Amino acid sequence: MAFLARNEYLLGEIDYYHEQICARLAADRWSENYRQIWNAVCFQLGWEGYGEVAGPGERMVRNLLRRTRYGRQWPLDSPVLSGSVGLSRTDNIACRTLFGFDLITDGWGEWEPLACGVVAAGETLVMLRLLPYLEYMVDVGAGKGYFVFLAAQNGVAVTALEPSPSEYKQLKTGIAVNGFANVAAPACSIGGSAAGGSFYVEDKKTVKTLALGEFRAAGSLIRLAVPEFARSLLGGIADWLTTYDAPVLLVTAGTEQGDGQADGVPPAVRELARYGYSLFAVGRQPEHGAAPLFPLGSRGRPAGCFLALPPMAKDLAELLAKPVDMRVFTLTVKLENLYYFVKMSFDEL
């Protein structure tokens, strides 16, 4: 069973047995012990304030990773990692995420995976719900490979493109460390052009401009984490966007110069409506019990990225907009232990 489905099932069972126990509790020693244990477990899991954007764990990690004059390394005890890790400005470490794969990082600016094991919770939730319906993914601007590995772990074949030499090295190392045979990561680069910039892919001994149409396949997801190239890249696959096998799109939020985005929605995303796409904004950190998707241009709700569903995939909108229990971002083994605890407590009543 997939990570999200397993954790949602466990949370449903935990809540059911806990509610049944609470309904029967009497003022005796056993019930008071149960309450104390329950409260202690919830505190350890960070469930008191799990709706906050930056809880104590995140603040701790950000403070530890802040550049200071007191030295090059700091000991870090992460809720996700087992034991302490020495962080360095020059050395990379393998950070174990909640999903079991390792993310190669030097630590700087990476407080999310180190503290929580998750990056961009809203986009992660949408991805986890999309992946069972997908067979192929192209990630342009893959970074260290977090979303690449999330897809690969769920059996999706991935082509990962990252122009930054340092992040590309971390991406390739991560592919090897995790043993993902279903990930291809050709070398690529970016450069100037009359259009303002181009994305290039190295093909053996030649270098050619990136054309997304060459990766065309049914059941595809295209993730564009390079806002400055989104418009030109999508413009090159207009014929694909109008067909039955049109891809699902995730476009990272960003500012395009001179386009007057009063509502914060990139023009590249707006233009997809012409092809019959349904458009949604994805919150970076959804509130507990709320949907990760919300209408475009909603005031006071900054988007982490934008989701575009083609006509043939519009029925996925209802599934993707389902309210989320943010407690799903808990180590599965901890939820299993809590499930057995409440189940045994219920059986004792």
NORZI-V827143 format. One record per residue. RES is the residue in one letter. SS is DSSP state (a for helix, b for strand, c for the rest). PHI is phi in radians with two decimals (NA if undefined). NEAR is the number of other C-alpha atoms within 10 Angstrom. Layout:
# NORZI-V827143
RES:SS:PHI:NEAR
RES:SS:PHI:NEAR
This chain:
# NORZI-V827143
M:c:NA:7
A:c:-1.11:13
F:a:-0.90:16
L:a:-1.13:16
A:a:-1.11:13
R:a:-1.12:14
N:a:-1.19:22
E:a:-1.13:19
Y:a:-1.11:13
L:a:-1.09:20
L:a:-1.12:19
G:a:-1.09:13
E:a:-1.18:16
I:a:-1.06:19
D:a:-1.10:13
Y:a:-1.10:14
Y:a:-1.18:19
H:a:-1.12:18
E:a:-1.13:14
Q:a:-1.12:13
I:a:-1.15:20
C:a:-1.07:13
A:a:-1.21:9
R:a:-1.86:10
L:c:-1.08:15
A:c:-1.98:11
A:c:-1.40:7
D:c:-2.26:8
R:a:-1.12:8
W:a:-1.06:12
S:a:-1.15:17
E:a:-1.20:13
N:a:-1.08:11
Y:a:-1.06:17
R:a:-1.05:13
Q:a:-1.15:10
I:a:-1.12:13
W:a:-1.04:15
N:a:-1.12:14
A:a:-1.15:12
V:a:-1.14:14
C:a:-1.08:12
F:a:-1.14:12
Q:a:-1.15:10
L:c:-1.42:17
G:c:1.30:17
W:c:-1.40:14
E:c:-1.58:12
G:c:1.79:12
Y:c:-1.19:16
G:c:-1.49:17
E:c:-1.26:12
V:c:-1.19:12
A:c:-2.28:14
G:c:-1.44:15
P:a:-0.98:12
G:a:-1.12:17
E:a:-1.14:18
R:a:-1.12:14
M:a:-1.06:16
V:a:-1.18:22
R:a:-1.10:20
N:a:-1.16:12
L:a:-1.16:18
L:a:-1.58:21
R:c:-1.15:12
R:c:-1.14:13
T:c:-2.34:10
R:c:-1.62:6
Y:c:-1.66:7
G:c:2.60:9
R:c:-1.71:12
Q:c:-2.29:17
W:b:-2.34:15
P:b:-1.31:13
L:b:-2.20:18
D:b:-1.86:16
S:c:-1.67:22
P:c:-1.11:18
V:c:-1.60:19
L:c:-1.35:19
S:c:-1.74:10
G:c:1.53:10
S:b:-1.54:11
V:b:-2.24:16
G:b:-1.52:14
L:b:-1.57:20
S:c:-2.31:17
R:c:-1.29:13
T:c:-2.05:10
D:c:-1.70:11
N:c:-1.60:15
I:b:-2.24:17
A:b:-1.70:19
C:b:-1.67:24
R:b:-1.34:19
T:c:-1.51:22
L:c:-1.07:19
F:c:-1.60:18
G:c:1.76:16
F:c:-1.56:22
D:b:-1.70:22
L:b:-1.95:26
I:b:-1.46:23
T:b:-2.58:21
D:c:-1.64:17
G:c:1.67:25
W:c:-1.20:14
G:c:1.27:13
E:c:-1.91:15
W:a:-1.21:22
E:a:-1.10:20
P:a:-1.18:26
L:a:-1.23:27
A:a:-1.55:25
C:c:-2.09:22
G:c:1.41:24
V:c:-2.38:19
V:c:-2.05:19
A:c:0.83:17
A:a:-0.96:21
G:a:-1.10:23
E:a:-1.14:26
T:a:-1.08:19
L:a:-1.09:23
V:a:-1.10:21
M:a:-1.07:17
L:a:-1.07:18
R:a:-1.40:18
L:a:-1.41:17
L:a:-0.97:22
P:a:-1.07:13
Y:a:-1.80:13
L:c:-2.02:18
E:c:-2.13:18
Y:b:-2.59:23
M:b:-2.44:28
V:b:-2.02:23
D:b:-1.96:22
V:b:-1.69:25
G:c:1.62:20
A:c:-1.24:25
G:c:1.07:22
K:c:-1.36:24
G:c:1.81:26
Y:a:-0.98:21
F:a:-1.28:22
V:a:-1.06:27
F:a:-1.22:27
L:a:-1.07:19
A:a:-1.24:25
A:a:-1.08:23
Q:a:-1.12:18
N:c:-1.64:15
G:c:1.48:16
V:c:-1.55:23
A:b:-1.30:21
V:b:-2.29:25
T:b:-1.92:20
A:b:-1.90:27
L:b:-2.15:27
E:c:-2.44:27
P:c:-1.41:20
S:c:-1.27:17
P:a:-1.01:13
S:a:-1.20:11
E:a:-1.24:18
Y:a:-1.10:23
K:a:-1.11:16
Q:a:-1.16:22
L:a:-1.07:26
K:a:-1.11:19
T:a:-1.12:18
G:a:-1.09:22
I:a:-1.06:25
A:a:-1.21:12
V:a:-1.07:14
N:a:-1.48:14
G:c:1.24:11
F:c:-1.44:18
A:c:-1.50:11
N:c:-1.74:16
V:b:-2.09:21
A:b:-1.91:16
A:c:-2.35:18
P:c:-1.17:16
A:c:-1.18:20
C:b:-2.60:22
S:b:-2.72:18
I:b:-2.21:16
G:b:-2.76:11
G:c:-1.38:9
S:c:-2.75:9
A:c:-1.07:6
A:c:-1.45:7
G:c:1.88:10
G:c:2.58:13
S:b:-2.41:18
F:b:-1.92:22
Y:b:-2.04:18
V:b:-2.14:19
E:b:-1.45:14
D:b:-2.04:11
K:c:1.02:8
K:c:-1.71:5
T:b:-1.96:7
V:b:-2.12:13
K:b:-2.33:13
T:b:-1.17:14
L:c:-1.09:20
A:c:-2.19:17
L:a:-1.08:16
G:a:-1.07:15
E:a:-1.27:8
F:a:-1.81:14
R:c:-1.07:18
A:c:-2.81:15
A:c:-1.22:13
G:c:1.20:17
S:b:-1.75:23
L:b:-2.11:27
I:b:-1.93:22
R:b:-1.88:25
L:b:-1.93:24
A:c:-1.80:20
V:c:-2.27:19
P:a:-0.93:19
E:a:-1.20:19
F:a:-1.91:18
A:a:-1.01:21
R:a:-1.13:16
S:a:-1.21:17
L:a:-1.17:20
L:a:-1.24:21
G:a:-1.11:15
G:c:-1.45:14
I:c:-2.15:16
A:a:-1.00:14
D:a:-1.18:11
W:a:-1.25:17
L:a:-1.15:22
T:c:-1.76:17
T:c:-1.76:13
Y:c:-1.14:12
D:c:-1.73:17
A:c:-0.98:25
P:c:-1.39:27
V:b:-1.35:23
L:b:-2.19:23
L:b:-2.14:24
V:b:-2.06:23
T:b:-1.16:23
A:c:-1.16:21
G:c:-3.02:18
T:c:-1.79:14
E:c:-1.75:18
Q:c:-1.04:8
G:c:1.33:6
D:c:-1.71:9
G:c:1.04:12
Q:c:-1.42:14
A:c:-1.09:8
D:c:-1.72:11
G:c:1.41:17
V:c:-1.67:22
P:c:-1.05:24
P:a:-0.98:15
A:a:-1.03:19
V:a:-1.31:24
R:a:-0.95:14
E:a:-1.15:14
L:a:-1.18:21
A:a:-1.07:14
R:a:-1.13:10
Y:a:-1.72:16
G:c:1.48:16
Y:c:-1.30:24
S:b:-1.62:17
L:b:-1.97:22
F:b:-2.49:23
A:b:-1.71:28
V:b:-2.01:32
G:b:-1.22:22
R:c:-1.20:21
Q:c:-2.25:23
P:c:-1.08:26
E:c:-1.32:18
H:c:-1.05:16
G:c:1.39:13
A:c:-1.92:14
A:c:-1.38:20
P:c:-1.26:26
L:b:-1.73:26
F:b:-2.63:18
P:c:-1.05:11
L:c:-1.05:20
G:c:1.26:16
S:c:-1.12:13
R:c:-1.20:9
G:c:1.30:6
R:c:-2.24:16
P:c:-1.13:17
A:b:-1.63:26
G:b:-1.45:18
C:b:-2.82:25
F:b:-2.22:24
L:b:-1.86:22
A:b:-2.20:25
L:b:-1.83:23
P:c:-1.22:24
P:a:-0.90:19
M:a:-1.28:15
A:a:-2.03:18
K:c:-1.10:16
D:c:-1.20:11
L:a:-1.32:14
A:a:-1.01:17
E:a:-1.11:8
L:a:-1.17:13
L:a:-1.21:18
A:c:-1.57:17
K:c:-1.10:15
P:c:-0.96:15
V:c:-1.98:18
D:c:-1.67:19
M:a:-1.12:20
R:a:-1.21:18
V:a:-1.05:19
F:c:-1.48:21
T:c:-2.22:20
L:c:-0.94:20
T:a:-0.99:18
V:a:-1.10:10
K:a:-1.22:11
L:a:-1.16:22
E:a:-1.11:15
N:a:-1.10:12
L:a:-1.19:18
Y:a:-1.06:20
Y:a:-1.13:14
F:a:-1.14:18
V:a:-1.23:22
K:a:-1.14:17
M:a:-1.15:12
S:a:-1.11:16
F:a:-1.11:17
D:a:-1.14:10
E:a:-1.31:8
L:c:-1.27:11
